[in-house]
Amino acid sequence: MASRLLLRSAVRAAAVYRASPVIALTRGMAAGGIPTDQEQATGMEKLVMHALKQGSDPYSMLKPKEYAGSKQDPHVVPSITNKRIVGCICEEDNTSVVWFWLHEGEPQRCPSCGAHYKLVPHQLPH
């Protein structure tokens, strides 16, 4: 008896749910679609997106250009001060890093392998 009562109430509930139409939410699309990242960005994120669109790399996020490492074409190291510590992996399969200070001015050589590095000033965009 109790099982019949439960079965009847379940059937009635299912019939009620099937009879009511499903309302689709279209409020987000009424204003012209979903906004893009550029349309939603504000503050520093908007400045970075704008700079990347113009081709500059304000926070050095992109892969750096490769240099030969010679005196005429040294590896460029950006810095916001007049010196920076640099690590050189002299050989491709080497497991140790040779660390040395790089100062502003003429290109300097790695003390181990002789690759040239040059410090260039870098301004942060804020």
C-alpha positions as CSV (number, residue, x, y, z in Angstrom):
1,M,0.0,0.0,0.0
2,A,2.7,2.4,0.9
3,S,4.7,1.5,-2.1
4,R,1.7,2.3,-4.4
5,L,1.4,5.7,-2.7
6,L,5.0,6.5,-3.3
7,L,4.8,5.3,-6.9
8,R,1.8,7.5,-7.6
9,S,3.3,10.6,-6.1
10,A,6.5,10.0,-8.1
11,V,4.5,9.7,-11.3
12,R,2.5,12.8,-10.6
13,A,5.7,14.8,-9.8
14,A,7.3,13.6,-13.1
15,A,4.2,14.6,-15.0
16,V,4.2,18.1,-13.4
17,Y,7.9,18.6,-14.3
18,R,7.3,17.5,-17.9
19,A,4.4,19.8,-18.4
20,S,6.2,23.0,-17.5
21,P,8.4,24.5,-20.2
22,V,12.1,25.0,-19.6
23,I,13.1,28.6,-19.7
24,A,16.4,29.2,-21.4
25,L,18.6,31.9,-19.9
26,T,19.6,34.3,-22.7
27,R,20.5,37.4,-20.7
28,G,24.2,37.2,-21.4
29,M,23.7,37.0,-25.1
30,A,21.2,39.9,-25.2
31,A,23.9,42.5,-24.9
32,G,25.9,41.3,-27.9
33,G,27.5,38.1,-26.7
34,I,30.2,37.2,-24.2
35,P,32.8,40.0,-23.9
36,T,36.4,39.3,-24.9
37,D,39.4,39.5,-22.6
38,Q,40.4,42.9,-24.0
39,E,36.9,44.2,-23.4
40,Q,36.9,43.0,-19.8
41,A,40.5,43.9,-18.8
42,T,41.1,46.7,-16.4
43,G,44.1,48.3,-14.7
44,M,47.5,46.7,-15.1
45,E,46.1,43.8,-17.1
46,K,44.7,46.2,-19.7
47,L,48.1,48.0,-19.9
48,V,50.0,44.7,-20.4
49,M,47.5,43.5,-23.1
50,H,47.8,46.8,-24.9
51,A,51.6,46.7,-24.8
52,L,51.7,43.1,-26.1
53,K,49.3,44.1,-28.9
54,Q,51.7,46.9,-30.0
55,G,54.6,44.4,-30.0
56,S,56.5,45.4,-26.8
57,D,57.1,43.0,-23.9
58,P,56.7,45.0,-20.7
59,Y,57.5,42.2,-18.2
60,S,59.9,40.1,-20.3
61,M,57.2,37.4,-20.6
62,L,58.1,36.3,-24.1
63,K,61.1,34.1,-25.1
64,P,64.2,36.3,-25.5
65,K,65.9,36.7,-28.8
66,E,68.9,34.4,-29.3
67,Y,72.3,36.0,-29.7
68,A,75.7,34.6,-30.9
69,G,77.5,35.5,-27.6
70,S,80.4,37.0,-29.5
71,K,81.9,40.5,-28.8
72,Q,80.0,41.9,-31.8
73,D,76.7,40.2,-30.9
74,P,76.7,39.7,-27.1
75,H,73.8,38.1,-25.1
76,V,71.6,41.0,-23.9
77,V,70.7,41.1,-20.2
78,P,68.1,43.6,-19.1
79,S,68.4,45.2,-15.7
80,I,66.7,48.0,-13.7
81,T,70.0,48.6,-11.9
82,N,73.6,49.1,-13.0
83,K,74.7,45.5,-12.2
84,R,73.1,42.1,-12.2
85,I,74.2,38.6,-11.4
86,V,74.3,36.2,-14.4
87,G,74.4,32.4,-14.6
88,C,76.0,30.8,-17.6
89,I,75.7,27.1,-18.5
90,C,78.8,26.9,-20.5
91,E,78.2,23.6,-22.2
92,E,74.8,22.1,-23.3
93,D,75.1,19.0,-21.1
94,N,76.8,20.7,-18.2
95,T,75.2,20.3,-14.8
96,S,76.8,23.3,-13.0
97,V,76.2,27.0,-13.5
98,V,79.0,29.6,-13.6
99,W,77.7,32.7,-11.7
100,F,79.3,36.1,-12.2
101,W,78.4,39.8,-11.8
102,L,77.6,41.8,-15.0
103,H,78.2,45.5,-14.8
104,E,76.8,48.3,-17.1
105,G,79.1,49.4,-20.0
106,E,81.2,47.2,-22.3
107,P,80.3,43.6,-22.9
108,Q,81.9,41.2,-20.4
109,R,83.0,37.6,-20.8
110,C,82.0,34.5,-18.9
111,P,85.1,33.5,-16.9
112,S,84.7,29.9,-17.9
113,C,83.6,29.6,-21.6
114,G,84.2,33.2,-22.9
115,A,80.7,34.0,-24.0
116,H,80.0,37.7,-24.1
117,Y,77.2,39.4,-22.1
118,K,76.0,43.0,-22.1
119,L,73.8,44.7,-19.5
120,V,71.1,47.0,-21.0
121,P,68.8,49.3,-19.0
122,H,65.2,48.2,-18.7
123,Q,62.3,50.3,-17.4
124,L,59.3,48.7,-15.7
125,P,56.0,49.9,-17.1
126,H,54.5,51.2,-13.9
